[in-house]
Amino acid sequence: MGFEEDAVDELWRTAWCHRSEMQRELTRGAQGELFVIRQLAHRGTTMTPSQLADALRATSGRVSTLLSAMEKKGLVAREIDPDDRRVVHVKLTDAGRERGRKDMEDARNAVCWIFSQMGERRTREFVDLTREFTTYLSICRPGQPRPTPEEVRKAFEESADEG
């Protein structure tokens, strides 16, 4: 087994087998209320339940249940489209925006604390390596041919343009 296999095994153990409470919370957030709040806040506008279901990769029934619970908590409001009464638009309420702001601030503060513990040099190395790793992840698909050198070059050029 080469260093690559050892590294994959260690990454799996570290990232998936020994998940922290923060990782569990972020993952849970990607499956429910926090995800809907982030989607609506990122869009800056309304979305239909079917658009949310697509983004969440969930069934319309799951999204309907989720939106009902969020509506009861005052986080979202559903409005019927005046031009087409069959269409429903979901929007964040002030309470939903505040919840999203607080959740992001809490997560940011936690990660800033972690970086303060790691120190500036190691944090910058970590961020650079994470950017490189995610660029490779963006073009490499399991079960598919590996990217060509041209595809790799293009992905890193696009990554540099975004950074």
N, C-alpha and C positions, 0 to 999 in steps of 0.2 A: 504494500500500500504506500503510495507516494504522499508527499506533504499535502496535496490537494484533498485526498480522501480523509486524511487526519483532520484537516481544517474543516471540512464539511461536517464530520462527526462532532467536532468540538462546537461548531456553530449551532448545529441542531440541539445539542445538549444545553448550550448556554441560552439560546433564544427561545426554545420551545419547552424544554423539560424543566427549567428552573425559572419560570416566569415570575416576575415580581407582581405585587398587588397593583402597581401602577400600570404594568403591561396588561394585566387582566382588565383593569378599568378602561384603558384605552381601547382594547379589543371589544369589550362590551359596548362601549360608546359607538363603535363602528357598526353595530347591529340594531340600534334603536334610536331613542330620543336624541342623543347627542349627534348622531349621524344626520338626522332630519334637520336639526338646528343648524349644523354646519353647512349642509347643502343649501338651505334657504338663505343663510347669511352670505355664503359664497356667491350665490346667484344674485343676491340683492333684489330679488323680485319674487313673485309667486311661482309655484310649481303645481302641476296637477298631481293627484295621487298616483297615476300611472307613471309619471316621470320620476317620482320618488321611488316607486317600486322598482323601476329599471335601475336607478342609481344604487339602490340598496340591494339589488338582486334578490328581491323578496316577492312573495305573492301579493296580489292586490288585497286579499283578505288580511294578511299580516299587516300591511300598511294601513288598512282601514282601522284595524284594532289599535294599532300604535297611535294613529292620528286621533282617535276617539279619546284615548287616555291622555294624550297631550292637550287636547282641547279642554278636557275637564280640569287640567292643571293650569289652564290659562296660558300655555306656551305657544299655541298656534290658533289660528282662526281659519275656518273654511267658508268660502264665499262662492255663491253660484254666479257663473258668468252671465251678465245681463243680456248678452247677445246670443248665447246658446245655453239654455237652462240645463242641458245635459252635462255641461262641463263645470267642474268644481276647481277652484283655485285655493291653494293652501298658502298662508303667509304667517310669518312670525309676528307675535304680539310684542309689546314692549317687554313683558316678562320673559318671553322666549329669547329676545335679543340680549337681555341682561343675563339670563342663564348661560347663553353661549359665550358672552364676554367673560363672565366669571370663570367658567370651565376652562377657557383658553388661558386666562391669566393664571389660574391655579396650575395648569399643566406647564406653562412657560416658567413659572417660578420654581417648580420642582426640577425641571431640566436645568435651569440656570444654577440651582444649588449643586446638582450633580457635576456640571462643568466646573464650578468653583472648586470642587473636591479633586477633580482630575487635573486642574491647572491649565494655563493657556496653551502651552506647547502641545500637550497631549489632546486637548480639546480640538485644536485646529487640525491636528493629524487625523483625529477621529472623523471630523466633519469632511475633510478632504477624501479620506478613504471611503466614507459612506457615500459621498457623491460619485466616486468612481464605481463602487459596487452597484449602486442603483442604476447607473448608466448601463453597465453590463446587463443587469437584470432586465432593463427595459427592452433589450434587443435579443435576449437569449430565451428561447421557449423549450420547455421539456418535450422531448420526443420529436423536435424539429431539427433541421440542419443548423449547425453553428453559424453565427454571422460571419460574413466575409470581412477581410480587412477593410474594404471600402465602407461596409455598413458600420463597422466599429468606429472608423475615422469620422463618419458623418454623425453618429450618435454623440461622440465627444465634442464635435464642433457645435452641435445644437445645445449640448449641456453647458458649454462655455458661454454661448450666447444668452442662455437663461440666467446664468450666474452673474 
